[in-house]
Amino acid sequence: MQGDKLDVRLYMANSKSVHIFTSLEGYKVSFFRLIIVPLCTAIFMMLLPIQYYDIRMTLLIANSTPVGVMLAMFSQMYAGDFEYGARIVSLSTLLSLVSIPLVLSMTRLLW
């Protein structure tokens, strides 16, 4: 079991980085996770009577984070395509460098 987890962690080092950026489905998942979910959260937060700006920003930042590494680990544990999961984790982590500041600046305009 320990060897299986090691394969997931080292997938990024063993794979070509071209495969990470050529998957259209990876971009769809990342777009949904990094843009749609935080914007829906921001709109929902506008409807709630939360007065404290810090609470709103904390919840928004928590919902703006990339896909977790556990996705690839669970994919491998349950005989799924862990390479696909590792690609999504890698892509969403790289795209979050742009999406988190973008989402936070967009919600400052709304609030």
PyMOL commands that set and color helices and strands:
alter all, ss='L'
color gray80, all
select helices_A, chain A and resi 2-14+17-21+24-47+53-63+70-77+82-110
alter helices_A, ss='H'
color red, helices_A
deselect
rebuild
show_as cartoon
